[in-house]
Amino acid sequence: FKVNARRLLPRRAFSPRGTMARRKLLSEEEIRARLGEIPKWTRKGRAITRTWTFDGFPSALAFINRVGALAEEMNHHPDIANSWATVSLSLTTHDVGGLTERDFVLAKKIDALG
């Protein structure tokens, strides 16, 4: 079974040479500075994480759907864990193996959801 990534991914995902566009890893100093901008998120290895507790499953699911819409808009998708009224998100840039500006931009957008 062979998959042609060009058919599955948007054109902007590829560099002119046809390889996946790479993103720049942030330095430890840059990560510390950006974490100061999103105080409810914590660093966990090569990711940033945050957990929310809602009044029930429907509210948690609605939040997940709003996060999903932001993720699709940015073409940058968090790892999502849900257990009834609790939602945990983890952001990292998988193709470079760590944190990039995109992770912090998406975290801020998620925080703005309320």
N, CA, C and O atoms as CSV, one atom per row, in Angstrom:
chain,resi,resn,atom,element,x,y,z
A,1,PHE,N,N,0.844,-1.176,0.000
A,1,PHE,CA,C,0.000,0.000,0.000
A,1,PHE,C,C,0.886,1.236,0.000
A,1,PHE,O,O,1.715,1.406,0.894
A,2,LYS,N,N,0.719,2.089,-0.986
A,2,LYS,CA,C,1.541,3.290,-1.108
A,2,LYS,C,C,0.649,4.521,-1.088
A,2,LYS,O,O,-0.389,4.559,-1.749
A,3,VAL,N,N,1.058,5.528,-0.324
A,3,VAL,CA,C,0.287,6.762,-0.197
A,3,VAL,C,C,1.058,7.902,-0.837
A,3,VAL,O,O,2.251,8.070,-0.585
A,4,ASN,N,N,0.390,8.674,-1.653
A,4,ASN,CA,C,0.986,9.862,-2.249
A,4,ASN,C,C,0.618,11.058,-1.368
A,4,ASN,O,O,-0.516,11.535,-1.407
A,5,ALA,N,N,1.580,11.542,-0.571
A,5,ALA,CA,C,1.319,12.636,0.362
A,5,ALA,C,C,0.859,13.899,-0.352
A,5,ALA,O,O,0.114,14.690,0.226
A,6,ARG,N,N,1.278,14.104,-1.578
A,6,ARG,CA,C,0.857,15.303,-2.316
A,6,ARG,C,C,-0.657,15.345,-2.517
A,6,ARG,O,O,-1.236,16.425,-2.632
A,7,ARG,N,N,-1.294,14.191,-2.559
A,7,ARG,CA,C,-2.744,14.167,-2.723
A,7,ARG,C,C,-3.469,14.388,-1.404
A,7,ARG,O,O,-4.637,14.776,-1.403
A,8,LEU,N,N,-2.798,14.147,-0.281
A,8,LEU,CA,C,-3.429,14.238,1.027
A,8,LEU,C,C,-3.186,15.560,1.736
A,8,LEU,O,O,-3.996,15.981,2.562
A,9,LEU,N,N,-2.073,16.222,1.419
A,9,LEU,CA,C,-1.683,17.424,2.135
A,9,LEU,C,C,-1.820,18.652,1.242
A,9,LEU,O,O,-1.690,18.561,0.022
A,10,PRO,N,N,-2.083,19.801,1.862
A,10,PRO,CA,C,-2.175,21.027,1.063
A,10,PRO,C,C,-0.830,21.378,0.455
A,10,PRO,O,O,0.215,21.003,0.988
A,11,ARG,N,N,-0.854,22.088,-0.644
A,11,ARG,CA,C,0.360,22.473,-1.364
A,11,ARG,C,C,1.346,23.207,-0.463
A,11,ARG,O,O,2.555,23.035,-0.614
A,12,ARG,N,N,0.849,24.033,0.485
A,12,ARG,CA,C,1.744,24.811,1.340
A,12,ARG,C,C,2.583,23.930,2.272
A,12,ARG,O,O,3.529,24.420,2.890
A,13,ALA,N,N,2.253,22.646,2.380
A,13,ALA,CA,C,3.017,21.744,3.246
A,13,ALA,C,C,4.347,21.337,2.629
A,13,ALA,O,O,5.180,20.730,3.303
A,14,PHE,N,N,4.555,21.661,1.367
A,14,PHE,CA,C,5.760,21.213,0.670
A,14,PHE,C,C,6.651,22.385,0.296
A,14,PHE,O,O,6.173,23.462,-0.062
A,15,SER,N,N,7.941,22.157,0.385
A,15,SER,CA,C,8.897,23.162,-0.076
A,15,SER,C,C,8.997,23.048,-1.595
A,15,SER,O,O,8.449,22.112,-2.177
A,16,PRO,N,N,9.693,23.991,-2.252
A,16,PRO,CA,C,9.818,23.916,-3.710
A,16,PRO,C,C,10.441,22.627,-4.214
A,16,PRO,O,O,10.148,22.210,-5.335
A,17,ARG,N,N,11.277,21.993,-3.437
A,17,ARG,CA,C,11.902,20.751,-3.871
A,17,ARG,C,C,11.005,19.539,-3.674
A,17,ARG,O,O,11.369,18.434,-4.079
A,18,GLY,N,N,9.856,19.719,-3.070
A,18,GLY,CA,C,8.933,18.607,-2.903
A,18,GLY,C,C,9.055,17.866,-1.583
A,18,GLY,O,O,8.402,16.840,-1.390
A,19,THR,N,N,9.879,18.365,-0.672
A,19,THR,CA,C,9.979,17.741,0.645
A,19,THR,C,C,9.105,18.515,1.619
A,19,THR,O,O,8.752,19.669,1.375
A,20,MET,N,N,8.766,17.873,2.710
A,20,MET,CA,C,7.937,18.559,3.699
A,20,MET,C,C,8.666,19.804,4.202
A,20,MET,O,O,9.853,19.754,4.522
A,21,ALA,N,N,7.946,20.910,4.267
A,21,ALA,CA,C,8.530,22.146,4.775
A,21,ALA,C,C,8.863,21.947,6.256
A,21,ALA,O,O,8.027,21.482,7.030
A,22,ARG,N,N,10.085,22.302,6.640
A,22,ARG,CA,C,10.505,22.124,8.033
A,22,ARG,C,C,10.320,23.433,8.782
A,22,ARG,O,O,10.387,24.518,8.206
A,23,ARG,N,N,10.087,23.301,10.071
A,23,ARG,CA,C,9.898,24.459,10.919
A,23,ARG,C,C,11.085,24.552,11.868
A,23,ARG,O,O,11.728,23.545,12.164
A,24,LYS,N,N,11.373,25.749,12.341
A,24,LYS,CA,C,12.525,25.981,13.198
A,24,LYS,C,C,12.174,25.690,14.653
A,24,LYS,O,O,11.214,26.236,15.198
A,25,LEU,N,N,12.972,24.818,15.271
A,25,LEU,CA,C,12.820,24.569,16.700
A,25,LEU,C,C,13.179,25.825,17.475
A,25,LEU,O,O,14.104,26.547,17.105
A,26,LEU,N,N,12.448,26.082,18.545
A,26,LEU,CA,C,12.763,27.215,19.411
A,26,LEU,C,C,13.881,26.827,20.376
A,26,LEU,O,O,14.007,25.665,20.764
A,27,SER,N,N,14.678,27.802,20.752
A,27,SER,CA,C,15.724,27.570,21.753
A,27,SER,C,C,15.062,27.482,23.131
A,27,SER,O,O,13.902,27.860,23.298
A,28,GLU,N,N,15.809,26.983,24.106
A,28,GLU,CA,C,15.282,26.909,25.477
A,28,GLU,C,C,14.895,28.294,25.979
A,28,GLU,O,O,13.875,28.451,26.651
A,29,GLU,N,N,15.700,29.292,25.657
A,29,GLU,CA,C,15.405,30.665,26.074
A,29,GLU,C,C,14.106,31.164,25.434
A,29,GLU,O,O,13.290,31.799,26.101
A,30,GLU,N,N,13.916,30.880,24.153
A,30,GLU,CA,C,12.688,31.289,23.464
A,30,GLU,C,C,11.469,30.567,24.056
A,30,GLU,O,O,10.404,31.166,24.206
A,31,ILE,N,N,11.627,29.296,24.386
A,31,ILE,CA,C,10.521,28.525,24.974
A,31,ILE,C,C,10.135,29.120,26.323
A,31,ILE,O,O,8.950,29.313,26.596
A,32,ARG,N,N,11.121,29.415,27.172
A,32,ARG,CA,C,10.827,30.008,28.486
A,32,ARG,C,C,10.080,31.330,28.329
A,32,ARG,O,O,9.118,31.592,29.052
A,33,ALA,N,N,10.518,32.154,27.395
A,33,ALA,CA,C,9.868,33.455,27.172
A,33,ALA,C,C,8.424,33.267,26.718
A,33,ALA,O,O,7.529,33.965,27.194
A,34,ARG,N,N,8.193,32.338,25.808
A,34,ARG,CA,C,6.840,32.131,25.280
A,34,ARG,C,C,5.925,31.478,26.313
A,34,ARG,O,O,4.724,31.747,26.333
A,35,LEU,N,N,6.480,30.627,27.168
A,35,LEU,CA,C,5.668,30.048,28.248
A,35,LEU,C,C,5.151,31.137,29.180
A,35,LEU,O,O,4.064,31.007,29.744
A,36,GLY,N,N,5.919,32.207,29.344
A,36,GLY,CA,C,5.470,33.336,30.159
A,36,GLY,C,C,4.242,34.024,29.580
A,36,GLY,O,O,3.504,34.694,30.302
A,37,GLU,N,N,4.023,33.860,28.285
A,37,GLU,CA,C,2.861,34.460,27.613
A,37,GLU,C,C,1.612,33.599,27.733
A,37,GLU,O,O,0.502,34.074,27.492
A,38,ILE,N,N,1.791,32.331,28.105
A,38,ILE,CA,C,0.660,31.398,28.238
A,38,ILE,C,C,0.784,30.659,29.583
A,38,ILE,O,O,1.092,29.468,29.612
A,39,PRO,N,N,0.543,31.374,30.697
A,39,PRO,CA,C,0.849,30.838,32.026
A,39,PRO,C,C,0.072,29.579,32.436
A,39,PRO,O,O,0.486,28.899,33.375
A,40,LYS,N,N,-1.006,29.256,31.782
A,40,LYS,CA,C,-1.775,28.066,32.155
A,40,LYS,C,C,-1.258,26.795,31.480
A,40,LYS,O,O,-1.724,25.695,31.778
A,41,TRP,N,N,-0.311,26.948,30.585
A,41,TRP,CA,C,0.306,25.811,29.892
A,41,TRP,C,C,1.606,25.455,30.605
A,41,TRP,O,O,2.267,26.319,31.183
A,42,THR,N,N,1.967,24.166,30.558
A,42,THR,CA,C,3.219,23.721,31.159
A,42,THR,C,C,4.043,22.946,30.140
A,42,THR,O,O,3.515,22.366,29.192
A,43,ARG,N,N,5.314,22.954,30.360
A,43,ARG,CA,C,6.227,22.212,29.489
A,43,ARG,C,C,6.272,20.769,29.958
A,43,ARG,O,O,6.381,20.494,31.153
A,44,LYS,N,N,6.188,19.864,29.019
A,44,LYS,CA,C,6.313,18.441,29.320
A,44,LYS,C,C,7.165,17.832,28.209
A,44,LYS,O,O,6.657,17.465,27.149
A,45,GLY,N,N,8.459,17.734,28.466
A,45,GLY,CA,C,9.376,17.215,27.448
A,45,GLY,C,C,9.427,18.124,26.240
A,45,GLY,O,O,9.765,19.302,26.347
A,46,ARG,N,N,9.090,17.570,25.094
A,46,ARG,CA,C,9.130,18.324,23.833
A,46,ARG,C,C,7.782,18.916,23.471
A,46,ARG,O,O,7.532,19.232,22.307
A,47,ALA,N,N,6.904,19.069,24.465
A,47,ALA,CA,C,5.546,19.572,24.207
A,47,ALA,C,C,5.143,20.564,25.294
A,47,ALA,O,O,5.792,20.680,26.333
A,48,ILE,N,N,4.046,21.276,25.020
A,48,ILE,CA,C,3.380,22.070,26.041
A,48,ILE,C,C,1.992,21.474,26.229
A,48,ILE,O,O,1.365,21.030,25.267
A,49,THR,N,N,1.516,21.464,27.466
A,49,THR,CA,C,0.240,20.823,27.772
A,49,THR,C,C,-0.622,21.716,28.654
A,49,THR,O,O,-0.137,22.601,29.359
A,50,ARG,N,N,-1.915,21.445,28.581
A,50,ARG,CA,C,-2.874,22.115,29.454
A,50,ARG,C,C,-4.099,21.217,29.586
A,50,ARG,O,O,-4.464,20.501,28.653
A,51,THR,N,N,-4.731,21.267,30.767
A,51,THR,CA,C,-5.928,20.476,31.038
A,51,THR,C,C,-7.064,21.394,31.482
A,51,THR,O,O,-6.856,22.339,32.243
A,52,TRP,N,N,-8.270,21.099,30.990
A,52,TRP,CA,C,-9.489,21.816,31.341
A,52,TRP,C,C,-10.481,20.838,31.961
A,52,TRP,O,O,-10.501,19.658,31.612
A,53,THR,N,N,-11.308,21.341,32.888
A,53,THR,CA,C,-12.403,20.550,33.425
A,53,THR,C,C,-13.693,21.323,33.173
A,53,THR,O,O,-13.809,22.495,33.533
A,54,PHE,N,N,-14.658,20.653,32.551
A,54,PHE,CA,C,-15.931,21.268,32.195
A,54,PHE,C,C,-17.046,20.708,33.076
A,54,PHE,O,O,-16.804,19.824,33.897
A,55,ASP,N,N,-18.254,21.215,32.909
A,55,ASP,CA,C,-19.366,20.765,33.745
A,55,ASP,C,C,-19.965,19.438,33.292
A,55,ASP,O,O,-20.853,18.908,33.961
A,56,GLY,N,N,-19.509,18.904,32.195
A,56,GLY,CA,C,-19.993,17.609,31.722
A,56,GLY,C,C,-19.419,17.278,30.357
A,56,GLY,O,O,-18.714,18.083,29.749
A,57,PHE,N,N,-19.734,16.086,29.890
A,57,PHE,CA,C,-19.208,15.616,28.614
A,57,PHE,C,C,-19.617,16.497,27.430
A,57,PHE,O,O,-18.772,16.784,26.582
A,58,PRO,N,N,-20.879,16.939,27.337
A,58,PRO,CA,C,-21.244,17.776,26.171
A,58,PRO,C,C,-20.405,19.052,26.063
A,58,PRO,O,O,-20.027,19.447,24.960
A,59,SER,N,N,-20.112,19.695,27.188
A,59,SER,CA,C,-19.293,20.914,27.166
A,59,SER,C,C,-17.853,20.597,26.763
A,59,SER,O,O,-17.232,21.344,26.006
A,60,ALA,N,N,-17.333,19.493,27.269
A,60,ALA,CA,C,-15.974,19.080,26.909
A,60,ALA,C,C,-15.886,18.789,25.416
A,60,ALA,O,O,-14.933,19.198,24.752
A,61,LEU,N,N,-16.874,18.087,24.897
A,61,LEU,CA,C,-16.887,17.743,23.476
A,61,LEU,C,C,-17.021,18.993,22.599
A,61,LEU,O,O,-16.384,19.084,21.549
A,62,ALA,N,N,-17.842,19.948,23.021
A,62,ALA,CA,C,-17.985,21.197,22.273
A,62,ALA,C,C,-16.649,21.940,22.213
A,62,ALA,O,O,-16.289,22.499,21.177
A,63,PHE,N,N,-15.919,21.944,23.329
A,63,PHE,CA,C,-14.604,22.578,23.362
A,63,PHE,C,C,-13.641,21.881,22.401
A,63,PHE,O,O,-12.916,22.536,21.652
A,64,ILE,N,N,-13.641,20.557,22.430
A,64,ILE,CA,C,-12.781,19.795,21.521
A,64,ILE,C,C,-13.084,20.151,20.067
A,64,ILE,O,O,-12.168,20.296,19.258
A,65,ASN,N,N,-14.342,20.290,19.742
A,65,ASN,CA,C,-14.711,20.644,18.367
A,65,ASN,C,C,-14.227,22.045,17.997
A,65,ASN,O,O,-13.803,22.273,16.864
A,66,ARG,N,N,-14.288,22.983,18.943
A,66,ARG,CA,C,-13.782,24.336,18.663
A,66,ARG,C,C,-12.261,24.308,18.471
A,66,ARG,O,O,-11.729,24.989,17.594
A,67,VAL,N,N,-11.568,23.517,19.295
A,67,VAL,CA,C,-10.123,23.357,19.143
A,67,VAL,C,C,-9.818,22.733,17.781
A,67,VAL,O,O,-8.880,23.144,17.098
A,68,GLY,N,N,-10.611,21.745,17.396
A,68,GLY,CA,C,-10.415,21.087,16.105
A,68,GLY,C,C,-10.535,22.057,14.949
A,68,GLY,O,O,-9.775,21.971,13.984
A,69,ALA,N,N,-11.475,22.973,15.036
A,69,ALA,CA,C,-11.642,23.971,13.969
A,69,ALA,C,C,-10.403,24.876,13.880
A,69,ALA,O,O,-9.937,25.183,12.782
A,70,LEU,N,N,-9.872,25.302,15.032
A,70,LEU,CA,C,-8.645,26.115,15.024
A,70,LEU,C,C,-7.478,25.328,14.444
A,70,LEU,O,O,-6.695,25.850,13.650
A,71,ALA,N,N,-7.372,24.072,14.848
A,71,ALA,CA,C,-6.278,23.226,14.374
A,71,ALA,C,C,-6.332,23.058,12.854
A,71,ALA,O,O,-5.306,23.141,12.179
A,72,GLU,N,N,-7.507,22.827,12.334
A,72,GLU,CA,C,-7.662,22.685,10.885
A,72,GLU,C,C,-7.293,23.976,10.173
A,72,GLU,O,O,-6.631,23.956,9.135
A,73,GLU,N,N,-7.724,25.093,10.735
A,73,GLU,CA,C,-7.431,26.404,10.140
A,73,GLU,C,C,-5.918,26.627,10.040
A,73,GLU,O,O,-5.433,27.191,9.059
A,74,MET,N,N,-5.179,26.182,11.056
A,74,MET,CA,C,-3.724,26.366,11.083
A,74,MET,C,C,-2.960,25.194,10.469
A,74,MET,O,O,-1.751,25.289,10.256
A,75,ASN,N,N,-3.645,24.105,10.187
A,75,ASN,CA,C,-3.006,22.866,9.749
A,75,ASN,C,C,-1.927,22.457,10.757
A,75,ASN,O,O,-0.803,22.111,10.393
A,76,HIS,N,N,-2.310,22.510,12.028
A,76,HIS,CA,C,-1.414,22.169,13.139
A,76,HIS,C,C,-2.288,21.550,14.229
A,76,HIS,O,O,-3.100,22.246,14.840
A,77,HIS,N,N,-2.131,20.264,14.473
A,77,HIS,CA,C,-3.106,19.520,15.267
A,77,HIS,C,C,-2.554,19.039,16.596
A,77,HIS,O,O,-1.512,18.385,16.635
A,78,PRO,N,N,-3.250,19.358,17.696
A,78,PRO,CA,C,-2.799,18.912,19.013
A,78,PRO,C,C,-3.147,17.447,19.258
A,78,PRO,O,O,-4.026,16.882,18.606
A,79,ASP,N,N,-2.443,16.850,20.206
A,79,ASP,CA,C,-2.868,15.562,20.740
A,79,ASP,C,C,-3.956,15.883,21.759
A,79,ASP,O,O,-3.783,16.761,22.604
A,80,ILE,N,N,-5.067,15.175,21.674
A,80,ILE,CA,C,-6.231,15.454,22.517
A,80,ILE,C,C,-6.583,14.214,23.322
A,80,ILE,O,O,-6.691,13.115,22.779
A,81,ALA,N,N,-6.762,14.407,24.642
A,81,ALA,CA,C,-7.237,13.328,25.508
A,81,ALA,C,C,-8.504,13.818,26.204
A,81,ALA,O,O,-8.551,14.943,26.703
A,82,ASN,N,N,-9.521,12.973,26.232
A,82,ASN,CA,C,-10.798,13.336,26.850
A,82,ASN,C,C,-11.267,12.210,27.753
A,82,ASN,O,O,-11.294,11.048,27.349
A,83,SER,N,N,-11.636,12.561,28.975
A,83,SER,CA,C,-12.245,11.622,29.899
A,83,SER,C,C,-13.419,12.336,30.558
A,83,SER,O,O,-13.240,13.133,31.479
A,84,TRP,N,N,-14.608,12.042,30.079
A,84,TRP,CA,C,-15.864,12.652,30.484
A,84,TRP,C,C,-15.786,14.173,30.410
A,84,TRP,O,O,-15.933,14.724,29.319
A,85,ALA,N,N,-15.564,14.874,31.512
A,85,ALA,CA,C,-15.587,16.338,31.509
A,85,ALA,C,C,-14.189,16.947,31.488
A,85,ALA,O,O,-14.047,18.164,31.610
A,86,THR,N,N,-13.173,16.134,31.338
A,86,THR,CA,C,-11.795,16.614,31.355
A,86,THR,C,C,-11.176,16.488,29.962
A,86,THR,O,O,-11.279,15.451,29.307
A,87,VAL,N,N,-10.534,17.568,29.535
A,87,VAL,CA,C,-9.848,17.591,28.241
A,87,VAL,C,C,-8.405,18.012,28.481
A,87,VAL,O,O,-8.142,19.023,29.133
A,88,SER,N,N,-7.481,17.232,27.949
A,88,SER,CA,C,-6.062,17.586,28.002
A,88,SER,C,C,-5.544,17.723,26.577
A,88,SER,O,O,-5.821,16.889,25.715
A,89,LEU,N,N,-4.791,18.787,26.348
A,89,LEU,CA,C,-4.185,19.022,25.038
A,89,LEU,C,C,-2.679,19.040,25.177
A,89,LEU,O,O,-2.138,19.498,26.184
A,90,SER,N,N,-2.020,18.545,24.172
A,90,SER,CA,C,-0.565,18.572,24.102
A,90,SER,C,C,-0.184,19.087,22.720
A,90,SER,O,O,-0.651,18.579,21.701
A,91,LEU,N,N,0.666,20.097,22.703
A,91,LEU,CA,C,1.106,20.695,21.446
A,91,LEU,C,C,2.602,20.491,21.255
A,91,LEU,O,O,3.393,20.746,22.163
A,92,THR,N,N,2.979,20.036,20.085
A,92,THR,CA,C,4.356,19.917,19.660
A,92,THR,C,C,4.354,19.905,18.133
A,92,THR,O,O,3.333,19.614,17.511
A,93,THR,N,N,5.477,20.216,17.547
A,93,THR,CA,C,5.590,20.158,16.095
A,93,THR,C,C,6.306,18.860,15.757
A,93,THR,O,O,7.532,18.774,15.816
A,94,HIS,N,N,5.517,17.853,15.402
A,94,HIS,CA,C,6.028,16.499,15.223
A,94,HIS,C,C,7.111,16.397,14.156
A,94,HIS,O,O,8.066,15.638,14.321
A,95,ASP,N,N,6.980,17.151,13.062
A,95,ASP,CA,C,7.940,16.982,11.964
A,95,ASP,C,C,9.340,17.494,12.291
A,95,ASP,O,O,10.293,17.167,11.583
A,96,VAL,N,N,9.483,18.295,13.354
A,96,VAL,CA,C,10.826,18.717,13.773
A,96,VAL,C,C,11.186,18.178,15.155
A,96,VAL,O,O,12.302,18.387,15.631
A,97,GLY,N,N,10.261,17.497,15.791
A,97,GLY,CA,C,10.553,16.851,17.066
A,97,GLY,C,C,10.646,17.768,18.257
A,97,GLY,O,O,11.440,17.527,19.166
A,98,GLY,N,N,9.843,18.825,18.271
A,98,GLY,CA,C,9.877,19.732,19.415
A,98,GLY,C,C,8.985,20.931,19.226
A,98,GLY,O,O,8.061,20.922,18.412
A,99,LEU,N,N,9.276,21.965,19.989
A,99,LEU,CA,C,8.425,23.151,20.019
A,99,LEU,C,C,8.866,24.203,19.013
A,99,LEU,O,O,10.050,24.514,18.885
A,100,THR,N,N,7.875,24.746,18.299
A,100,THR,CA,C,8.090,25.828,17.344
A,100,THR,C,C,7.101,26.941,17.652
A,100,THR,O,O,6.229,26.801,18.510
A,101,GLU,N,N,7.251,28.035,16.944
A,101,GLU,CA,C,6.341,29.173,17.123
A,101,GLU,C,C,4.889,28.757,16.920
A,101,GLU,O,O,4.000,29.277,17.595
A,102,ARG,N,N,4.638,27.833,16.006
A,102,ARG,CA,C,3.268,27.397,15.724
A,102,ARG,C,C,2.566,26.842,16.958
A,102,ARG,O,O,1.362,27.034,17.123
A,103,ASP,N,N,3.305,26.156,17.822
A,103,ASP,CA,C,2.709,25.592,19.030
A,103,ASP,C,C,2.200,26.694,19.955
A,103,ASP,O,O,1.119,26.581,20.532
A,104,PHE,N,N,2.970,27.737,20.087
A,104,PHE,CA,C,2.588,28.831,20.982
A,104,PHE,C,C,1.480,29.698,20.382
A,104,PHE,O,O,0.629,30.211,21.109
A,105,VAL,N,N,1.491,29.858,19.072
A,105,VAL,CA,C,0.404,30.590,18.412
A,105,VAL,C,C,-0.911,29.855,18.613
A,105,VAL,O,O,-1.923,30.471,18.946
A,106,LEU,N,N,-0.903,28.531,18.412
A,106,LEU,CA,C,-2.128,27.758,18.584
A,106,LEU,C,C,-2.549,27.763,20.051
A,106,LEU,O,O,-3.744,27.855,20.331
A,107,ALA,N,N,-1.626,27.667,20.989
A,107,ALA,CA,C,-1.971,27.704,22.413
A,107,ALA,C,C,-2.702,29.006,22.756
A,107,ALA,O,O,-3.702,28.989,23.473
A,108,LYS,N,N,-2.204,30.121,22.246
A,108,LYS,CA,C,-2.861,31.409,22.494
A,108,LYS,C,C,-4.268,31.446,21.901
A,108,LYS,O,O,-5.192,31.970,22.523
A,109,LYS,N,N,-4.429,30.896,20.715
A,109,LYS,CA,C,-5.757,30.858,20.084
A,109,LYS,C,C,-6.702,29.975,20.884
A,109,LYS,O,O,-7.878,30.303,21.037
A,110,ILE,N,N,-6.201,28.867,21.390
A,110,ILE,CA,C,-7.033,27.982,22.210
A,110,ILE,C,C,-7.419,28.688,23.498
A,110,ILE,O,O,-8.574,28.618,23.918
A,111,ASP,N,N,-6.476,29.363,24.129
A,111,ASP,CA,C,-6.791,30.116,25.349
A,111,ASP,C,C,-7.869,31.158,25.110
A,111,ASP,O,O,-8.683,31.421,25.995
A,112,ALA,N,N,-7.885,31.750,23.935
A,112,ALA,CA,C,-8.873,32.782,23.614
A,112,ALA,C,C,-10.289,32.206,23.469
A,112,ALA,O,O,-11.265,32.956,23.457
A,113,LEU,N,N,-10.399,30.878,23.360
A,113,LEU,CA,C,-11.732,30.255,23.276
A,113,LEU,C,C,-12.506,30.422,24.587
A,113,LEU,O,O,-13.734,30.339,24.605
A,114,GLY,N,N,-11.785,30.655,25.670
A,114,GLY,CA,C,-12.445,30.875,26.957
A,114,GLY,C,C,-12.430,29.714,27.890
A,114,GLY,O,O,-12.961,29.804,28.997
